[in-house]
């Protein structure tokens, strides 16, 4: 069931990029990805490193390159480069934004294998662990217990900047619901931090599509 949910998300994410510019040139050559990671790991991005570690950004850049290299009209890559890239399971998109959203959402699922073997988001991991524990219980769980757990992890808090600065604090400050709700905005800001002008690349309509995809994902769960 979980694989179906993630696959549906990827298909939707690929649709966001239709309104975006081609980002393939930024991953050209051997220094394209490393250069962007160096920018991202600078001290001024310390808040964003809590939201999406540099390993996650590197995975998004790698997946972007894998897609671009698979289409010679977008990016010409050597055989050596192609052999070191993933072959599937990433969004079919030439937009880095789409790949950032994909990686972020997979980490929130709390399952390492579904998140390109990256360390899952801590809140997503907590949620997945509690749900798994209930599912394995021989006696089952009271409806009230499940409802309380859901409310605790899905209660929304306000102020985007507060959520960003306190991203990995306890769920009373930043819930899993907060993280899902702000994923598109956070990934847009990370995209901008990597050296893009988001106003010319990511339109309001693209943001709305992104938010709708994530809301549909939450509704299915």
Residue, then its C-alpha position, 0 to 999 in steps of 0.5 A: x500500500x505504501x509503495x502505491x502512495x509514493x508512486x502516485x506522488x511521483x507521478x503528480x510531482x512530474x506534472x508540476x515541472x511542466x510550467x518550469x524552466x529546464x534546470x539540466x544545465x546546473x548538473x552538467x559535468x563532474x562539478x555541477x552537483x558538488x558546486x551546488x552542495x557547497x553553496x547549500x552547506x554554507x552557514x547562512x543556510x543552517x535553518x534549511x539544513x535542518x529542513x532538508x540535509x545536504x544529503x537530501x539535496x544531493x539526492x535531488x540533484x542526482x535524480x535531476x541529472x539521471x533524468x536529464x542524462x536519459x534524454x540527450x536533447x536535454x543533457x549530453x552525458x558520458x557513459x561513465x556519468x550515466x553508469x553512476x546515476x540511478x536508473x528509476x524511481x525518480x520524477x520524470x522532470x527537468x525541474x530541480x524543484x520537483x526533485x526537491x519536493x519528491x525527496x522531502x516527501x519521501x523522507x516525511x514518510x518515515x521509511x528509509x527504503x522509500x527515501x532513497x536510503x536517506x535518513x528519514x525525517x525524525x518526525x515522520x520516523x516517530x509517526x511511522x514507528x507509533x503507527x507500526x507499534x499499534x498495528x502490531x499490537x495483539x490487542x489492537x488500540x482504542x479508537x481514542x488512542x488512535x484519534x489522539x495520536x493523529x491529532x497530536x501529529x497533524x495539528x497545524x501551527x502558524x507562522x512559516x518562519x517559526x516552523x522553519x527555524x524550529x523544524x525538528x523540535x517536538x510535535x507541540x512546536x512543529x507537527x508532521x502536519x506542519x511539515x507536510x503543509x509547508x513542504x512546497x514553500x520550504x522547497x521553493x526557498x531551498x531552490x532559491x538558495x541554490x541560486x535560482x530566481x524563483x519568481x521566474x521559475x516557479x509560478x503561483x499556479x505551480x505552487x498551487x499544483x504542488x500543494x494540491x498534490x501533497x494534500x491529496x497524498x495526506x487525504x489518501x493516508 
